């Protein structure tokens, strides 16, 4: 009788995984037990209950798809809760594989129904021993989660994402070995990246303006942290990590100083930010070398006034309006290896705008 009850429950969940509504909306919940594709034109997809991608199943999310996490209390568990937060908040839990791959100009967007800051209304995406051969999250914007992406006992590719306004951006636990490349992780409360008994590779990211810690280790895990911009994290940029991380040791020509691993601790400088306004002001006021001035009558015009640039309000980080300024130290400062070169063949630029369009696992 018990086995029959479980089987019946799974059948109900699988049937309820996808249902159509008016105006193209789709409500989703339950268990995905086969190859499933979500397309932008069929959405937005409203996640109204726990979603579980079962082993041997694969969820493919197409570029431009919008996913909205409904603010609803959980009523039942599909499986044993992953942790305390998973027992109370909705989650997208992956035991099989997920291909959540947008495009640079057409990202996938995953947001809660309500977007108040510090209101973590869903758990996030949990990669729980997912099949790393087919699991990738790229060119995706995720916000409002307890942990935007949690990685356990798998080594997926996480690149060119914007993870913001969550409690933790990426949480690596119990043998998670993700490849974390060219992400922007900002405005998270506890930490941008938190590491527990895991060995992630963290390269070319901008980890900035988080409320407490940038990268929080455990003094035990072997982590690779190279060529990142880690700046402005209120309590500390690095905690319980290699003591050489963030300790500036050398200067690169025309660039800010770096630590022994090529990481910089300098403002990434976004277009429209106060930091860019100051950089422009300094640039404008620089004295031109008189030997290069052809008409010296205008060299010393008195009381010349320059208008200060108008500052724009910060917008969603990772969107097209959140570009790196030409004054940013992150430009062409990432890993110099060929694998990470920008689309135009130049050295990697840190953050979501840098790196190639496609990268093999």
C-alpha positions in Angstrom: 0.0 0.0 0.0 2.8 2.4 0.8 4.5 1.8 -2.5 1.3 2.3 -4.3 0.8 5.7 -2.5 4.2 6.9 -3.5 3.8 5.8 -7.2 0.4 7.5 -7.3 1.8 10.7 -5.9 4.7 10.8 -8.4 2.2 10.3 -11.2 0.1 13.3 -10.0 3.2 15.4 -9.7 4.5 14.5 -13.1 1.1 15.3 -14.6 1.0 18.6 -12.8 4.5 19.6 -14.0 3.2 21.7 -16.9 -0.2 23.3 -17.4 -1.2 26.0 -19.8 -2.9 29.3 -18.9 -4.2 32.2 -20.9 -1.9 34.8 -22.4 1.0 32.2 -22.8 1.7 31.8 -19.1 2.6 28.3 -17.9 2.4 27.1 -14.3 4.9 24.5 -13.4 5.6 22.3 -10.3 6.2 18.7 -9.4 8.6 16.2 -11.0 10.2 16.4 -14.5 11.1 12.8 -15.4 12.0 13.1 -19.0 13.6 15.5 -21.6 11.7 18.8 -21.2 12.2 22.1 -23.0 11.0 25.5 -21.9 10.9 28.2 -24.7 10.6 32.0 -24.3 7.5 32.2 -26.6 5.6 29.7 -24.3 6.3 31.6 -21.1 6.6 33.2 -18.7 6.8 30.0 -16.6 5.3 30.4 -13.1 6.8 28.1 -10.6 4.1 27.6 -8.0 5.5 24.6 -6.2 8.7 22.6 -5.8 10.2 21.6 -9.0 12.4 18.4 -9.2 14.4 17.3 -12.2 14.7 13.6 -11.6 17.8 11.5 -12.3 18.2 10.7 -16.0 15.9 13.6 -16.9 17.0 16.9 -18.5 15.5 20.4 -18.4 16.5 22.6 -21.3 15.7 26.3 -20.9 16.0 28.4 -24.1 17.4 31.9 -24.3 15.0 34.7 -23.4 12.8 32.5 -21.2 11.4 34.3 -18.1 10.7 32.2 -15.0 8.8 33.7 -12.1 8.9 32.1 -8.6 5.5 32.4 -7.0 5.5 33.5 -3.4 3.6 30.6 -1.8 4.2 28.6 1.3 5.2 25.0 0.8 2.6 22.4 1.6 4.5 19.1 0.9 7.9 17.8 0.1 8.8 16.0 -3.1 11.8 14.4 -1.5 13.8 14.8 1.8 14.5 18.5 2.2 18.0 19.6 1.1 18.4 21.8 4.1 16.4 23.9 6.5 15.7 26.6 3.9 14.7 24.0 1.4 12.1 22.7 3.8 10.3 26.1 3.9 11.0 27.7 0.5 10.3 26.6 -3.1 13.3 25.4 -5.0 14.3 24.0 -8.4 16.2 20.9 -7.5 18.3 19.1 -10.1 19.2 15.4 -9.7 19.5 14.8 -13.4 20.7 17.7 -15.6 19.8 21.3 -16.5 20.9 23.3 -19.5 19.9 26.9 -18.5 21.9 28.7 -21.2 20.8 32.1 -22.5 22.7 34.4 -24.9 24.7 37.5 -24.2 22.0 39.7 -25.7 19.1 37.5 -24.7 19.5 36.2 -21.1 17.3 33.8 -19.2 15.7 35.6 -16.2 14.6 34.0 -13.0 13.0 36.3 -10.5 10.6 36.0 -7.5 7.0 37.2 -7.9 7.7 39.9 -5.3 11.1 41.6 -5.6 11.5 43.5 -2.3 15.1 43.5 -1.2 16.1 41.0 1.5 12.8 39.1 0.9 14.3 35.7 0.0 11.1 34.1 -1.2 12.6 31.0 -2.8 15.5 28.7 -2.1 17.2 28.9 -5.5 18.5 26.3 -8.0 20.0 23.3 -6.2 22.4 21.1 -8.3 22.3 18.0 -6.0 24.7 15.5 -7.6 23.5 16.6 -11.0 25.0 15.1 -14.1 27.9 17.6 -14.8 28.3 16.5 -18.4 25.1 18.2 -19.4 24.6 20.8 -16.6 25.4 24.4 -17.3 23.9 27.7 -16.2 25.1 30.6 -18.4 23.9 34.0 -19.4 21.2 33.9 -16.8 20.0 36.5 -14.3 18.9 35.1 -10.9 17.7 37.1 -7.9 15.8 37.0 -4.6 16.9 33.5 -3.5 18.3 32.1 -0.2 21.1 30.8 -2.4 20.9 31.6 -6.1 22.8 28.4 -7.0 23.8 25.6 -4.7 26.3 23.0 -5.9 26.7 19.6 -4.2 28.9 16.7 -5.4 29.0 17.9 -9.0 31.2 20.1 -11.2 28.9 22.1 -13.5 29.8 25.2 -15.5 28.4 28.5 -14.1 29.4 31.4 -16.3 28.4 34.9 -17.5 25.5 35.0 -15.0 24.3 38.0 -12.9 23.4 36.8 -9.4 22.1 39.5 -7.2 19.9 40.4 -4.3 20.1 37.0 -2.8 21.3 35.8 0.6 24.2 33.9 -1.0 25.2 34.1 -4.7 26.8 30.6 -5.1 26.9 28.1 -2.3 29.4 25.2 -2.8 28.9 22.3 -0.3 30.0 18.7 0.2 32.2 18.1 -2.8 30.8 20.7 -5.2 33.5 21.6 -7.8 31.8 24.2 -10.0 33.7 26.1 -12.7 32.7 29.7 -11.8 33.7 32.0 -14.7 32.8 35.6 -15.7 29.9 36.0 -13.4 28.8 39.2 -11.6 27.8 38.5 -8.0 26.5 41.6 -6.2 24.1 42.9 -3.6 24.0 39.5 -1.7 23.5 39.7 2.0 25.7 37.0 3.6 28.3 36.2 0.9 28.9 36.4 -2.8 30.3 32.9 -2.8 30.3 30.6 0.3 32.5 27.4 0.3 32.1 24.4 2.6 34.1 21.2 1.9 34.3 22.0 -1.8 36.9 22.9 -4.4 35.5 25.4 -6.9 37.4 27.2 -9.6 36.7 30.9 -9.5 38.0 32.9 -12.4 37.2 36.3 -14.1 34.3 37.2 -11.9 33.2 40.5 -10.4 32.3 39.9 -6.8 31.4 43.4 -5.5 29.2 45.4 -3.2 27.9 42.4 -1.2 26.6 43.2 2.3 29.0 41.1 4.3 31.6 38.8 2.6 32.8 38.5 -1.0 34.3 35.0 -0.9 33.8 33.0 2.3 35.9 29.9 2.6 36.2 27.3 5.4 40.1 27.2 5.8 40.0 23.6 4.6 38.8 23.5 1.0 41.3 23.8 -1.9 39.9 26.6 -4.0 41.2 28.3 -7.1 40.6 32.1 -7.0 42.4 33.9 -9.9 41.9 37.0 -12.0 38.7 38.3 -10.2 37.6 41.7 -9.2 36.6 41.5 -5.5 35.7 44.9 -4.1 33.4 46.8 -1.8 32.1 43.9 0.2 31.1 45.6 3.4 32.7 43.3 6.1 35.5 41.6 4.1 36.4 40.7 0.6 37.9 37.4 1.6 37.2 35.4 4.8 38.8 32.1 5.9 40.6 31.9 2.6 44.3 31.9 1.6 45.8 34.9 3.4 47.5 36.0 0.2 44.1 36.6 -1.5 43.5 40.3 -1.8 47.0 41.2 -0.6 48.3 43.4 -3.4 51.8 42.5 -4.4 52.5 43.7 -7.9 51.5 46.4 -10.4 50.6 45.7 -14.0 51.4 48.3 -16.6 48.5 50.8 -16.9 46.4 48.6 -14.5 45.7 48.5 -10.7 47.9 46.4 -8.5 47.0 42.7 -8.1 47.5 40.0 -5.5 49.7 37.0 -6.2 46.8 35.3 -8.2 45.9 38.3 -10.4 42.9 39.4 -8.4 42.3 43.1 -8.1 40.5 44.9 -5.3 39.4 48.0 -7.1 36.0 49.5 -8.0 34.8 47.8 -11.2 33.3 51.1 -12.4 30.0 50.7 -14.2 28.6 53.1 -16.7 26.6 55.8 -14.9 28.1 55.1 -11.5 29.6 57.7 -9.2 33.0 56.1 -9.7 32.7 56.7 -13.4 31.7 60.3 -12.9 34.8 60.9 -10.8 37.0 59.1 -13.4 35.6 61.3 -16.1 36.2 64.4 -14.0 39.8 63.5 -13.5 40.2 62.7 -17.1 38.8 66.0 -18.3 41.0 68.0 -15.9 44.2 66.3 -17.0 46.6 68.9 -18.5 47.3 68.3 -22.2 51.0 68.2 -23.0 51.7 71.6 -24.5 54.1 70.1 -27.1 51.0 68.3 -28.6 48.8 71.4 -28.8 48.8 73.0 -32.2 46.7 76.1 -31.4 48.3 77.4 -28.2 45.9 80.3 -28.0 43.2 78.0 -26.5 45.6 76.2 -24.1 45.0 78.5 -21.2 41.5 79.8 -21.6 40.5 81.3 -18.2 37.6 80.0 -16.1 36.7 77.1 -18.5 33.8 75.2 -17.0 33.0 71.6 -17.5 29.7 70.1 -16.7 29.7 67.0 -14.5 28.1 63.9 -16.0 24.6 63.1 -14.9 24.5 60.0 -12.6 21.9 57.4 -13.5 20.1 55.2 -11.0 21.6 51.7 -10.7 19.6 49.2 -12.7 19.4 45.4 -12.7 23.0 44.3 -12.6 23.9 42.2 -15.7 21.4 44.0 -17.9 22.4 45.8 -21.1 22.3 49.1 -19.2 24.9 47.9 -16.6 28.0 48.1 -18.8 31.6 48.4 -17.6 32.9 51.9 -18.1 35.9 52.5 -20.3 37.7 53.4 -17.1 37.0 50.0 -15.5 40.1 48.1 -14.3 38.2 44.9 -15.2 38.6 45.4 -18.9 41.1 42.9 -20.4 42.3 41.9 -17.0 41.0 38.4 -16.7 42.8 35.1 -17.3 45.1 35.6 -20.3 44.6 32.0 -21.5 43.1 31.3 -24.9 40.1 29.5 -23.5 38.9 32.7 -21.9 39.5 35.2 -24.7 36.8 37.7 -25.5 34.7 37.3 -28.7 37.0 39.7 -30.5 40.1 37.7 -29.5 41.3 40.2 -26.9 42.3 39.2 -23.3 39.3 38.3 -21.1 37.3 41.0 -19.5 36.0 40.2 -16.0 32.3 39.9 -15.5 29.4 38.8 -17.7 30.4 40.8 -20.7 33.7 39.1 -21.1 34.8 35.7 -22.4 33.6 33.7 -25.4 30.1 33.1 -26.5 30.4 29.4 -26.2 32.6 27.2 -23.9 32.9 23.4 -23.7 32.4 21.7 -20.4 
